[in-house]
Amino acid sequence: MRLSQVITVLEKLYPPQWAESWDAVGLVCGDPDAEVNRVLLAVDPVAVVVDEALQRGADLIITHHPLLLRPVNSVAATTFKGRIVHRLISSGVALYTAHTNADVAAPGVSDALARAVGVTGPLRPLAPSPDDPARGLGRVGELPDTIPLREFASRAAAGLPATVWGIRVAGDPDRPVRTVAVCGGAGDSLLDAARRSGADVYLTADLRHHPASEFGEAGGPALIDAAHWATEWPWLADARRRLADELGLEAHVSTLRTDAWTLHFEGDQ
């Protein structure tokens, strides 16, 4: 199978035109005429992921986060990104990115997150796309039954990959939870949308102190803040399944924890 054939399917599932204007998605390096037999999916295009791809004999790495999000003047091997590019090219491994176009796809990143934390009912976008209300950022759905916030938080922690960050909860532990809003990745820009959605809890990543504090005082839903990497990792399995259905291609989801944070300590009480 040619890389160009894989790209055609990826761009049908996650059209590049759905990406934000500031984003950098698509083929980063690789020859469209090259053969692809094995694929590795990961959140981050970092050195350990390239190591894993080489160990597995992968011809293509598909990541959620871009390697070259901002313009660069050099990819010399003296820089982190340059070293990645050199290793990929010299090893004959292609790199493809699906970022904000996968965020807004239906199904996309937030659909996978919602399912991972136990939402079983139909999903709707938290912030629908202006040109297609069936897709957009975030998702809102229902749990099978109403449970206390503390129990939902426990289920969410069990459903997401473990990180040293874990999850943080803001709200009454006994608050009843049935309607859940989620957004994979940094989601504090959707706090107002979460309030308008009628959700009992909003789960996302990278929440900041002041917006979260003010949100709680204003009577919004409870908040759960998880690690950025953990909220996006569930999408990889969904993307792998869709590639397998379309192409029958051998693909593996990396379980390497590439979250930036590596230690966590509790301070003295």
Buried (B, 14 or more C-beta within 10 A) or exposed (E): BEBBBBBEBBBEBBBBEBBEEEBBBBBBBBEEEBEBEBBBBBBBBBEEBBEBBBEBEBBBBBBBBBBBBEEEEEBEBEEEBBBBBBBBBEEEBBBBBBBBBBBBBBBBBBBBBBBBBBBEBEBBBBBBBEEEEEBBBBBBBBBEEEBBBBBBBBBBBEBBBEBEBBBEBBBEEEBEBBBBBBBBBBBBBBBEBBBEBEBBBBBBBBBEEEBBEEBBEEEBBBBBBBBBBBBBBBBBBBBBEBBEEBBEBBBBBBEBBBBEEEEEEEEEE
